[in-house]
Amino acid sequence: MRTIRATGAALGVLIVLAACDAKPEAAPPSPSPSVAASSASPSPSVPDVPRGGDQTIRLDVGGQARTAQAHAPAGYKPGLPLVVAFHYYRSDVDTLRRMTRLDAKADQKGFIVVYPETIISGFNAMDCCGDYDDVGFVEALVAHMIEVWKVDPRRVYATGISNGADMTFRMAVEAPGLFAAIAPVSGGFTGFRAADPAFRPSAPVSVVTFIGGADRADVFNDGLAKWRARVQCSASGKGVYAKAITWTRTRCADGSEVVDYQIGGMAHRWPGGTDVGLGSPETKINAVDVMWDFFTAHPRK
């Protein structure tokens, strides 16, 4: 993991293909990974105070002011898990929150959610967007949450949709040990980065993904096959979740696990989300529920 130096107490921390906003989703039953603290040490100009509810986190990362929105359950206490959630291209944090209802899940299950905000409406992920150091920003943000909010470094996870889903894959490779597991929704291990055979995670990170049959399923499944090949995964189970929804699980040589949910007929959507943004309330699987079960089964070892 690279080191990020934050300077001073400054403000806190396109080419885009149509596919950037239209990707698939998938995920099955759950198993077990983990998370490590970053060496980054950003400086917030207006210190955030760990507590229940919502607040803005402001960081300076390499001279760039970055922000994120955090939500913690009313019963906040040190040692809670952390979920980092990335929105899709040309969207925003508010849409992602209302679409996924991750905040409500955090209140119910007792974890913290943090939503990184972009500079150009998209993250510098697998094949787009922009040239900002979003990897460094997320490393610094997680380091801040570990140091200040005292989240459990063994239980740090990431999710996102479309361009945000792609960002989870890039983070898994370029910030080894940061995330125990990721849950990309309607996104994939694609683009020029994935085309490089050397682009692979050097530390175990488990994956649960949701891919729609009416989305770019072939592209996303090809990318998932590359991921599995690079971490040497072998089939360990498959089954039916609901009508037109199947899952496949593979266990990998590094101890991680990859599970994909194939959702027939679903387009570039968030399954089980509200009727906001790319939400798909009619889909008979709730991505948030499934990914949380997967996350809890996969702390960093």
Backbone as numpy.savetxt, mean C-alpha at the origin, in Angstrom:
# Nx Ny Nz CAx CAy CAz Cx Cy Cz
17.71 -0.22 2.57 16.88 0.96 2.57 17.75 2.20 2.57
17.40 3.19 1.73 18.25 4.35 1.69 17.99 5.28 2.85
18.99 6.12 3.17 18.86 7.06 4.28 18.33 8.39 3.78
17.34 8.97 4.45 16.79 10.27 4.09 17.15 11.23 5.18
17.76 12.35 4.84 18.08 13.35 5.85 17.13 14.51 5.68
16.46 14.88 6.76 15.58 16.02 6.71 16.34 17.22 7.22
16.25 18.34 6.52 17.01 19.49 6.93 16.12 20.52 7.57
16.45 20.90 8.80 15.75 21.96 9.50 14.38 21.55 9.95
13.64 22.54 10.52 12.28 22.28 10.97 11.32 22.88 9.98
11.43 22.51 8.75 10.59 23.08 7.71 9.21 22.51 7.75
8.41 22.86 6.80 7.07 22.28 6.75 7.17 20.79 6.59
6.19 20.02 7.30 6.21 18.59 7.23 6.02 18.04 5.81
6.71 16.81 5.77 6.32 16.12 4.60 4.91 15.74 4.84
4.30 13.78 -16.88 3.48 12.65 -16.40 3.01 12.05 -17.69
3.84 11.64 -17.19 3.26 10.91 -18.31 2.44 9.80 -17.70
1.14 9.78 -17.98 0.32 8.77 -17.35 -0.51 8.06 -18.39
-0.42 6.78 -18.37 -1.22 5.99 -19.28 -2.62 5.89 -18.72
-3.57 5.68 -19.60 -4.94 5.54 -19.11 -4.98 4.41 -18.12
-4.08 3.46 -18.30 -4.03 2.32 -17.39 -3.69 2.71 -15.99
-3.03 3.85 -15.82 -2.64 4.29 -14.48 -3.83 4.41 -13.58
-5.00 4.73 -14.16 -6.18 4.89 -13.34 -7.14 3.74 -13.55
-6.74 2.74 -14.27 -7.64 1.64 -14.50 -6.94 0.34 -14.31
-6.89 -0.16 -13.12 -6.19 -1.41 -12.86 -7.07 -2.40 -12.13
-6.59 -3.67 -11.94 -7.40 -4.73 -11.35 -7.26 -4.94 -9.88
-7.98 -5.90 -9.34 -7.94 -6.23 -7.92 -7.99 -7.73 -7.65
-7.43 -8.21 -6.53 -7.46 -9.62 -6.18 -6.92 -9.89 -4.80
-7.35 -10.98 -4.08 -6.79 -11.38 -2.80 -7.51 -12.54 -2.19
-6.81 -13.53 -1.52 -7.44 -14.70 -0.87 -7.21 -14.77 0.63
-7.38 -15.96 1.24 -7.14 -16.18 2.68 -5.78 -15.68 3.14
-5.58 -15.63 4.48 -4.35 -15.00 4.94 -3.36 -15.84 5.70
-2.03 -15.54 5.58 -0.88 -16.08 6.34 0.04 -15.04 7.01
1.68 -14.83 6.93 2.47 -14.07 7.93 3.82 -13.37 7.66
4.05 -11.94 7.45 5.32 -11.16 7.32 5.66 -10.16 8.41
6.36 -8.96 8.10 6.83 -8.01 9.10 7.35 -6.65 8.61
7.92 -5.77 9.47 8.33 -4.41 9.11 9.50 -3.84 9.91
10.37 -3.07 9.27 11.53 -2.52 9.96 11.55 -1.01 9.94
12.14 -0.42 10.95 12.19 1.03 11.05 13.16 1.62 10.03
12.76 2.76 9.46 13.62 3.44 8.50 14.67 4.27 9.24
15.76 4.54 8.55 16.80 5.35 9.17 16.54 6.84 8.95
15.43 7.15 8.26 15.11 8.54 8.00 14.76 9.27 9.28
15.06 10.58 9.32 14.74 11.35 10.52 14.25 12.74 10.15
13.01 12.81 9.59 12.47 14.09 9.16 12.12 14.98 10.33
12.01 16.30 10.09 11.71 17.25 11.15 10.41 17.98 10.87
9.37 17.76 11.67 8.13 18.49 11.47 8.26 19.90 12.04
7.77 20.91 11.31 7.85 22.28 11.83 6.76 22.52 12.86
5.63 21.86 12.67 4.55 21.95 13.65 4.34 20.53 14.15
4.94 20.17 15.26 4.90 18.78 15.72 3.47 18.26 15.84
3.24 17.08 15.27 1.95 16.44 15.44 1.96 15.71 16.77
0.81 15.63 17.40 0.69 15.02 18.72 -0.08 13.71 18.58
0.56 12.59 18.86 -0.13 11.30 18.74 -1.39 11.27 19.61
-2.52 11.03 18.98 -3.80 10.98 19.69 -4.84 10.42 18.74
-6.01 10.10 19.27 -7.08 9.63 18.43 -7.63 10.74 17.56
-8.21 10.36 16.42 -8.80 11.34 15.53 -7.93 11.62 14.32
-8.19 12.76 13.67 -7.50 13.12 12.43 -6.53 14.28 12.65
-5.43 14.26 11.94 -4.55 15.40 11.94 -3.60 15.33 10.76
-3.00 16.48 10.45 -2.06 16.58 9.34 -0.64 16.41 9.85
0.15 15.64 9.10 1.57 15.47 9.41 2.36 16.23 8.35
3.24 17.11 8.81 4.05 17.93 7.91 5.52 17.60 8.11
6.18 17.23 7.02 7.58 16.85 7.10 8.40 17.57 6.05
9.66 17.77 6.35 10.61 18.24 5.35 11.50 17.06 4.99
11.49 16.69 3.73 12.28 15.56 3.28 13.21 16.03 2.16
14.49 16.14 2.46 15.46 16.58 1.48 15.17 17.98 0.96
14.63 18.83 1.82 14.32 20.20 1.43 12.97 20.36 0.77
12.21 19.28 0.65 10.89 19.32 0.04 9.81 19.19 1.11
8.90 20.15 1.16 7.79 20.08 2.12 6.79 19.03 1.66
6.49 18.08 2.53 5.53 17.03 2.22 4.52 16.91 3.35
3.32 16.45 2.99 2.26 16.30 3.99 1.58 14.95 3.86
0.95 14.55 4.93 0.15 13.33 4.96 -0.98 13.54 5.96
-2.06 12.80 5.78 -3.18 12.86 6.70 -3.20 11.57 7.53
-3.34 11.70 8.82 -3.33 10.53 9.70 -4.66 10.38 10.42
-5.06 9.15 10.64 -6.25 8.84 11.43 -5.91 7.75 12.43
-6.20 8.00 13.69 -5.96 7.02 14.75 -7.26 6.78 15.50
-7.47 5.57 16.00 -8.69 5.29 16.76 -8.71 6.08 18.06
-9.90 6.26 18.60 -10.06 7.02 19.84 -9.20 6.44 20.96
-9.03 5.15 20.96 -8.23 4.51 22.01 -6.77 4.43 21.64
-6.24 5.49 21.03 -4.83 5.47 20.60 -3.91 5.10 21.77
-2.92 4.30 21.46 -1.87 3.95 22.42 -0.64 3.53 21.62
0.54 3.62 22.18 1.74 3.17 21.47 1.64 1.69 21.12
2.29 1.31 20.03 2.34 -0.10 19.66 1.28 -0.56 18.69
0.48 0.37 18.14 -0.55 -0.02 17.18 0.06 -0.31 15.82
-0.60 -1.12 15.00 -0.15 -1.33 13.62 -0.38 -0.06 12.81
0.30 0.02 11.66 0.17 1.16 10.76 -0.14 0.68 9.35
-1.10 1.33 8.70 -1.40 1.09 7.29 -1.17 2.39 6.53
-0.31 2.35 5.52 -0.08 3.49 4.64 -0.94 3.28 3.40
-1.78 4.28 3.06 -2.74 4.11 1.95 -2.50 5.16 0.87
-2.31 4.69 -0.38 -1.99 5.55 -1.51 -3.20 5.71 -2.44
-3.56 6.95 -2.76 -4.69 7.18 -3.66 -4.27 6.99 -5.12
-5.26 7.00 -6.01 -4.96 6.81 -7.43 -4.66 8.15 -8.12
-4.17 8.06 -9.34 -3.76 9.25 -10.09 -4.96 10.16 -10.36
-4.71 11.46 -10.22 -5.74 12.47 -10.40 -6.89 12.31 -9.40
-6.53 11.81 -8.23 -7.50 11.71 -7.14 -6.89 12.41 -5.94
-7.41 12.11 -4.75 -6.88 12.75 -3.55 -7.18 11.89 -2.33
-6.64 12.32 -1.19 -6.79 11.56 0.05 -8.26 11.48 0.47
-8.99 12.59 0.35 -10.38 12.59 0.79 -11.21 11.55 0.03
-11.00 11.46 -1.28 -11.73 10.46 -2.07 -11.38 9.05 -1.62
-10.10 8.79 -1.41 -9.68 7.46 -0.97 -10.30 7.11 0.38
-10.32 8.05 1.30 -10.89 7.78 2.63 -12.37 7.44 2.54
-13.10 8.23 1.76 -14.54 8.00 1.66 -14.85 6.73 0.87
-14.03 6.43 -0.12 -14.25 5.25 -0.96 -13.97 3.95 -0.21
-12.88 3.91 0.55 -12.46 2.67 1.20 -13.03 2.45 2.60
-13.34 3.52 3.30 -13.76 3.48 4.71 -12.68 2.84 5.59
-11.43 3.11 5.23 -10.32 2.60 6.03 -10.33 3.19 7.44
-10.76 4.43 7.59 -10.80 5.04 8.92 -11.73 4.27 9.85
-12.88 3.87 9.33 -13.84 3.12 10.14 -13.25 1.77 10.54
-12.54 1.14 9.62 -11.90 -0.14 9.93 -10.83 0.05 11.00
-10.09 1.16 10.91 -9.06 1.45 11.91 -9.68 1.63 13.29
-10.81 2.30 13.34 -11.50 2.49 14.62 -11.98 1.16 15.19
-12.45 0.30 14.30 -12.99 -1.00 14.73 -11.90 -1.96 15.19
-10.79 -1.99 14.46 -9.75 -3.00 14.71 -8.53 -2.46 15.48
-8.43 -1.15 15.62 -7.33 -0.60 16.41 -6.01 -0.50 15.68
-6.00 0.24 14.58 -4.73 0.53 13.90 -4.76 1.98 13.41
-3.61 2.47 12.98 -3.50 3.84 12.47 -3.39 3.79 10.96
-4.06 4.73 10.29 -3.93 4.86 8.84 -3.26 6.20 8.55
-2.32 6.21 7.63 -1.72 7.46 7.20 -1.78 7.52 5.68
-2.21 8.66 5.17 -2.44 8.85 3.75 -1.44 9.87 3.19
-0.41 9.44 2.48 0.54 10.39 1.89 -0.16 11.25 0.84
0.19 12.52 0.78 -0.35 13.41 -0.23 0.69 13.63 -1.33
0.24 13.71 -2.57 1.15 13.88 -3.69 1.38 15.36 -4.00
2.35 15.61 -4.85 2.64 16.97 -5.29 1.99 17.23 -6.64
1.90 16.21 -7.50 1.34 16.38 -8.85 0.14 15.48 -9.09
-0.59 15.10 -8.05 -1.79 14.26 -8.17 -1.48 12.81 -8.51
-0.21 12.42 -8.48 0.15 11.04 -8.73 1.47 10.72 -8.07
1.69 9.43 -7.78 2.94 8.99 -7.16 3.93 8.55 -8.23
5.20 8.76 -7.95 6.28 8.29 -8.82 6.45 6.80 -8.54
5.62 6.01 -9.22 5.50 4.58 -8.89 6.25 3.70 -9.88
5.56 2.73 -10.50 6.25 1.77 -11.36 6.57 2.31 -12.74
5.60 3.01 -13.35 5.87 3.55 -14.68 5.39 4.99 -14.83
4.93 5.57 -13.78 4.57 6.99 -13.74 4.39 7.33 -12.27
4.40 8.46 -11.78 4.20 9.71 -12.45 5.16 10.74 -11.83
5.74 11.60 -12.67 6.62 12.64 -12.16 7.98 12.12 -11.76
8.76 13.00 -11.12 10.12 12.61 -10.72 10.42 12.97 -9.27
9.38 13.20 -8.47 9.60 13.51 -7.06 10.04 12.25 -6.31
10.77 12.45 -5.21 11.27 11.31 -4.44 10.19 10.81 -3.48
9.19 10.16 -4.06 8.10 9.65 -3.24 8.53 8.46 -2.38
9.49 7.69 -2.86 10.02 6.59 -2.04 10.65 7.15 -0.78
11.50 8.16 -0.95 12.14 8.77 0.22 11.13 9.40 1.16
10.09 10.02 0.60 9.03 10.62 1.41 8.34 9.56 2.27
7.98 8.45 1.66 7.27 7.40 2.40 8.19 6.78 3.46
9.45 6.58 3.13 10.40 6.08 4.13 10.45 7.02 5.33
10.54 8.32 5.04 10.61 9.30 6.12 9.32 9.34 6.92
8.19 9.21 6.23 6.89 9.23 6.90 6.74 8.05 7.85
7.11 6.86 7.37 7.03 5.68 8.24 7.99 5.81 9.42
9.19 6.31 9.15 10.15 6.51 10.24 9.57 7.46 11.30
8.90 8.49 10.83 8.26 9.45 11.74 7.17 8.77 12.57
6.37 7.94 11.91 5.28 7.26 12.62 5.83 6.27 13.65
6.99 5.68 13.36 7.61 4.77 14.32 8.19 5.55 15.50
8.88 6.64 15.18 9.56 7.40 16.23 8.61 8.22 17.09
7.67 8.91 16.46 6.80 9.83 17.19 5.50 9.16 17.64
4.89 8.41 16.75 3.62 7.76 17.08 3.80 6.39 17.72
5.02 5.91 17.72 5.35 4.63 18.36 4.54 3.47 17.78
4.31 3.47 16.45 3.65 2.32 15.85 4.58 1.13 15.91
4.02 -0.05 15.81 4.79 -1.28 15.88 5.55 -1.47 14.55
6.87 -1.39 14.54 7.62 -1.52 13.28 7.49 -2.89 12.64
7.03 -3.87 13.37 6.82 -5.21 12.80 5.48 -5.32 12.09
4.62 -4.32 12.31 3.28 -4.38 11.71 2.98 -3.08 10.94
3.79 -2.85 9.93 3.59 -1.71 9.04 3.23 -2.26 7.66
2.13 -1.79 7.11 1.58 -2.34 5.87 1.25 -1.21 4.89
1.00 -1.58 3.64 0.65 -0.58 2.64 -0.43 -1.10 1.72
-1.29 -0.18 1.28 -2.30 -0.51 0.28 -2.46 0.70 -0.63
-3.14 0.49 -1.74 -3.38 1.58 -2.67 -4.12 1.04 -3.87
-4.65 1.95 -4.67 -5.39 1.54 -5.87 -4.79 2.22 -7.10
-4.71 1.47 -8.20 -4.21 1.96 -9.47 -2.77 2.46 -9.32
-2.51 3.73 -9.59 -1.17 4.29 -9.41 -0.70 4.10 -7.97
-1.64 4.17 -7.01 -1.31 3.93 -5.61 -0.95 2.48 -5.34
-1.60 1.56 -6.06 -1.25 0.14 -5.95 0.15 -0.11 -6.49
0.44 0.53 -7.63 1.79 0.41 -8.20 2.84 0.88 -7.20
2.50 1.95 -6.46 3.45 2.51 -5.50 3.78 1.50 -4.40
2.82 0.65 -4.03 3.11 -0.35 -3.00 4.17 -1.34 -3.48
4.11 -1.70 -4.77 5.12 -2.61 -5.32 6.49 -1.94 -5.35
6.54 -0.67 -5.76 7.84 0.00 -5.80 8.43 0.10 -4.39
7.61 0.43 -3.41 8.10 0.54 -2.04 8.61 -0.81 -1.54
7.92 -1.88 -1.89 8.32 -3.21 -1.43 9.72 -3.57 -1.91
10.08 -3.09 -3.11 11.40 -3.39 -3.66 12.45 -2.40 -3.17
12.13 -1.10 -3.21 13.15 -0.08 -2.96 13.30 0.32 -1.50
12.39 -0.13 -0.67 12.51 0.14 0.78 12.41 -1.19 1.51
13.38 -2.07 1.32 13.32 -3.42 1.90 13.19 -3.39 3.41
12.30 -4.21 3.92 12.11 -4.31 5.37 11.16 -3.29 5.94
10.71 -2.34 5.12 9.82 -1.30 5.64 8.41 -1.84 5.87
7.89 -2.57 4.88 6.53 -3.10 4.96 6.55 -4.62 5.13
5.71 -5.08 6.02 5.57 -6.51 6.22 4.74 -7.13 5.12
3.73 -6.39 4.64 2.85 -6.89 3.59 2.23 -5.71 2.87
1.87 -5.94 1.61 1.21 -4.91 0.83 -0.07 -5.48 0.23
-1.02 -4.57 -0.08 -2.30 -4.99 -0.66 -2.65 -4.08 -1.84
-2.03 -4.30 -2.99 -2.35 -3.51 -4.17 -3.72 -3.87 -4.73
-4.51 -2.85 -5.04 -5.86 -3.04 -5.59 -5.91 -2.44 -6.99
-6.32 -3.23 -7.96 -6.43 -2.75 -9.34 -5.15 -2.05 -9.79
-4.03 -2.67 -9.54 -2.73 -2.14 -9.94 -1.78 -3.31 -10.11
-0.53 -3.02 -10.48 0.34 -4.16 -10.71 1.83 -3.88 -10.72
2.56 -4.96 -10.81 4.02 -4.95 -10.90 4.35 -4.85 -12.39
4.30 -3.61 -12.91 4.37 -3.41 -14.35 5.35 -2.29 -14.69
5.47 -2.00 -15.98 6.26 -0.87 -16.42 7.75 -1.17 -16.57
8.52 -0.10 -16.82 9.95 -0.29 -17.10 10.72 -0.82 -15.90
10.27 -0.51 -14.68 10.97 -1.03 -13.51 10.80 -2.54 -13.41
9.59 -3.01 -13.57 9.34 -4.45 -13.48 10.02 -5.21 -14.61
10.30 -4.53 -15.71 10.94 -5.20 -16.85 12.39 -5.58 -16.55
12.99 -4.96 -15.55 14.37 -5.26 -15.17 14.38 -6.50 -14.27
15.01 -7.59 -14.69 15.02 -8.82 -13.89 15.61 -8.64 -12.49
16.44 -7.61 -12.32 17.05 -7.37 -11.01 16.13 -6.63 -10.05
15.00 -6.15 -10.56 14.07 -5.38 -9.73 13.20 -6.37 -8.96
13.62 -6.65 -7.74 12.91 -7.63 -6.91 13.14 -7.28 -5.46
12.26 -7.70 -4.55 12.44 -7.38 -3.14 13.61 -8.17 -2.54
14.43 -7.49 -1.73 15.56 -8.15 -1.09 15.23 -8.56 0.34
14.03 -8.22 0.80 13.55 -8.64 2.12 12.12 -9.15 1.93
11.69 -10.12 2.72 10.35 -10.69 2.55 9.24 -9.65 2.70
8.31 -9.64 1.77 7.11 -8.82 1.89 5.97 -9.60 1.24
4.95 -9.88 2.01 3.82 -10.65 1.49 2.87 -9.74 0.72
2.13 -10.35 -0.20 1.26 -9.58 -1.10 -0.13 -10.21 -1.16
-1.15 -9.38 -1.01 -2.51 -9.81 -1.31 -3.05 -8.78 -2.30
-3.52 -9.25 -3.45 -3.91 -8.32 -4.51 -5.27 -8.67 -5.08
-5.94 -7.65 -5.64 -7.30 -7.79 -6.16 -7.32 -7.35 -7.62
-7.67 -8.25 -8.53 -7.60 -7.99 -9.96 -8.96 -8.25 -10.61
-9.48 -7.23 -11.30 -10.77 -7.35 -11.96 -10.66 -7.95 -13.35
-11.57 -8.84 -13.67 -11.54 -9.50 -14.98 -11.79 -8.55 -16.13
-12.49 -7.42 -15.87 -12.76 -6.43 -16.92 -11.75 -5.28 -16.87
-10.70 -5.45 -16.09 -9.62 -4.47 -16.01 -8.47 -4.97 -16.88
-7.27 -4.48 -16.65 -6.10 -4.95 -17.41 -5.57 -6.23 -16.77
-6.43 -7.22 -16.67 -6.12 -8.44 -15.94 -4.89 -9.15 -16.49
-4.75 -9.22 -17.81 -3.60 -9.92 -18.40 -2.30 -9.24 -17.99
-2.29 -7.91 -18.04 -1.08 -7.16 -17.69 -0.73 -7.35 -16.22
-1.74 -7.23 -15.37 -1.48 -7.36 -13.93 -1.10 -8.78 -13.55
-1.71 -9.77 -14.16 -1.36 -11.15 -13.85 0.02 -11.51 -14.39
0.40 -10.95 -15.53 1.76 -11.17 -16.03 2.77 -10.58 -15.04
2.47 -9.38 -14.53 3.36 -8.77 -13.55 3.45 -9.58 -12.28
2.31 -10.12 -11.85 2.30 -10.94 -10.64 3.11 -12.22 -10.85
3.05 -12.77 -12.06 3.85 -13.96 -12.37 5.34 -13.64 -12.29
5.73 -12.44 -12.75 7.13 -12.04 -12.64 7.55 -11.94 -11.17
6.70 -11.32 -10.38 6.99 -11.17 -8.95 7.20 -12.54 -8.31
6.27 -13.45 -8.57 6.35 -14.78 -7.98 7.60 -15.52 -8.43
7.97 -15.36 -9.69 9.16 -16.03 -10.20 10.42 -15.47 -9.53
10.45 -14.17 -9.31 11.65 -13.54 -8.74 11.84 -13.85 -7.26
10.76 -14.13 -6.57 10.91 -14.51 -5.15 10.67 -16.00 -4.95
10.62 -16.72 -6.07 10.56 -18.19 -6.07 9.39 -18.72 -5.26
8.21 -18.42 -5.76 6.98 -18.89 -5.09 6.47 -20.16 -5.76
5.82 -20.97 -4.98 5.20 -22.19 -5.52 3.78 -22.30 -4.99
2.91 -22.84 -5.82 1.49 -22.92 -5.49 1.25 -23.69 -4.20
0.31 -23.17 -3.39 0.00 -23.88 -2.15 -1.50 -24.00 -1.92
-2.30 -23.37 -2.80 -3.73 -23.52 -2.63 -4.51 -22.61 -3.55
-5.75 -22.99 -3.81 -6.65 -22.16 -4.60 -8.07 -22.49 -4.20
-8.98 -21.56 -4.51 -10.35 -21.80 -4.14 -11.28 -20.73 -4.67
-12.55 -20.84 -4.28 -13.59 -19.90 -4.70 -14.02 -19.10 -3.49
-13.97 -17.77 -3.60 -14.39 -16.89 -2.51 -15.90 -16.67 -2.56
-16.40 -16.41 -3.74 -17.82 -16.19 -3.98 -18.05 -16.39 -5.47
-19.26 -16.26 -5.91 -19.55 -16.44 -7.32 -18.69 -15.50 -8.15
-17.99 -16.06 -9.13 -17.12 -15.31 -10.05 -15.90 -14.70 -9.36
-15.60 -15.11 -8.14 -14.40 -14.62 -7.45 -13.57 -15.81 -6.98
-12.36 -15.93 -7.49 -11.49 -17.04 -7.10 -10.20 -16.49 -6.49
-9.49 -17.35 -5.77 -8.22 -16.93 -5.19 -7.17 -18.03 -5.37
-5.92 -17.59 -5.41 -4.78 -18.51 -5.50 -3.73 -18.05 -4.49
-3.14 -19.00 -3.78 -2.10 -18.68 -2.81 -0.81 -19.39 -3.20
0.30 -18.67 -3.08 1.62 -19.28 -3.28 2.51 -18.90 -2.11
3.38 -19.81 -1.72 4.36 -19.55 -0.67 5.73 -19.43 -1.33
6.52 -18.50 -0.81 7.76 -18.13 -1.49 9.00 -18.52 -0.68
10.13 -18.60 -1.39 11.37 -19.09 -0.78 11.84 -18.21 0.37
11.51 -16.92 0.34 11.98 -16.02 1.41 11.04 -15.99 2.61
10.00 -16.83 2.59 9.06 -16.90 3.70 7.82 -16.05 3.52
7.77 -15.29 2.44 6.59 -14.47 2.17 5.51 -15.31 1.49
4.36 -14.69 1.31 3.24 -15.36 0.67 2.57 -14.38 -0.29
2.07 -14.90 -1.40 1.36 -14.07 -2.37 -0.01 -14.68 -2.63
-1.05 -13.87 -2.44 -2.42 -14.32 -2.66 -3.09 -13.33 -3.62
-3.74 -13.86 -4.64 -4.45 -12.98 -5.56 -5.92 -13.37 -5.64
-6.77 -12.35 -5.68 -8.21 -12.54 -5.89 -8.54 -12.08 -7.30
-9.10 -12.98 -8.07 -9.52 -12.68 -9.43 -11.04 -12.47 -9.40
-11.45 -11.26 -9.78 -12.85 -10.88 -9.63 -13.48 -10.70 -11.01
-14.22 -11.73 -11.44 -14.82 -11.72 -12.76 -15.77 -10.55 -12.95
-15.63 -9.87 -14.09 -16.55 -8.78 -14.43 -16.21 -7.43 -13.82
-15.32 -7.39 -12.84 -15.01 -6.11 -12.21 -14.02 -5.32 -13.06
-14.27 -4.03 -13.20 -13.38 -3.15 -13.96 -12.34 -2.56 -13.02
-11.86 -1.37 -13.33 -10.81 -0.71 -12.55 -11.44 -0.11 -11.30
-11.60 -0.92 -10.28 -12.39 -0.52 -9.12 -11.77 -1.03 -7.81
-12.35 -0.50 -6.70 -12.00 -0.96 -5.35 -13.17 -1.81 -4.86
-13.01 -3.14 -4.80 -14.13 -4.01 -4.43 -14.63 -3.77 -3.01
-15.94 -3.63 -2.90 -16.55 -3.40 -1.59 -16.47 -1.98 -1.12
-15.96 -1.08 -1.97 -15.88 0.33 -1.59 -17.23 1.01 -1.73
-17.33 2.23 -1.26 -18.57 2.98 -1.40 -18.70 3.48 -2.84
-19.84 4.06 -3.15 -20.09 4.57 -4.49 -19.44 5.95 -4.65
-18.14 5.99 -4.41 -17.34 7.22 -4.49 -16.09 6.89 -5.29
-15.68 7.77 -6.19 -14.46 7.52 -6.95 -14.52 6.20 -7.70
-13.58 5.30 -7.41 -13.51 4.00 -8.07 -14.10 2.89 -7.20
-14.93 3.25 -6.25 -15.53 2.25 -5.38 -16.51 1.35 -6.12
-16.58 0.09 -5.71 -17.49 -0.88 -6.32 -18.28 -1.59 -5.23
-19.35 -0.94 -4.71 -20.11 -1.53 -3.61 -20.83 -2.82 -3.97
-21.08 -3.05 -5.27 -21.80 -4.25 -5.66 -20.93 -5.49 -5.71
-19.62 -5.34 -5.69 -18.71 -6.49 -5.74 -18.81 -7.29 -4.45
-18.92 -8.60 -4.57 -19.17 -9.47 -3.42 -17.91 -9.84 -2.64
-17.02 -8.89 -2.51 -15.86 -9.06 -1.64 -15.45 -7.67 -1.19
-15.08 -7.54 0.05 -14.66 -6.25 0.59 -13.15 -6.26 0.75
-12.47 -5.48 -0.09 -11.01 -5.50 -0.09 -10.43 -5.13 1.27
-11.03 -4.15 1.96 -10.51 -3.72 3.26 -10.58 -4.84 4.28
-11.71 -5.54 4.32 -11.84 -6.64 5.28 -10.83 -7.75 5.00
-10.70 -8.11 3.73 -9.80 -9.21 3.36 -8.35 -8.83 3.61
-7.96 -7.61 3.21 -6.56 -7.23 3.39 -6.20 -7.10 4.86
-7.15 -6.63 5.70 -6.81 -6.51 7.12 -6.57 -7.89 7.74
-7.40 -8.86 7.37 -7.16 -10.22 7.87 -5.79 -10.73 7.42
-5.45 -10.41 6.18 -4.15 -10.82 5.64 -3.01 -10.12 6.39
-3.16 -8.83 6.61 -2.14 -8.07 7.34 -1.91 -8.64 8.73
-2.99 -8.89 9.46 -2.83 -9.37 10.84 -2.13 -10.73 10.88
-2.26 -11.49 9.80 -1.60 -12.79 9.74 -0.15 -12.71 9.27
0.29 -11.49 8.88 1.64 -11.34 8.33 2.44 -10.20 8.96
2.77 -10.31 10.22 3.71 -9.33 10.80 5.11 -9.66 10.32
6.00 -8.70 10.44 7.39 -8.97 10.06 8.00 -9.93 11.07
8.69 -10.95 10.55 9.28 -11.95 11.43 10.62 -11.47 11.97
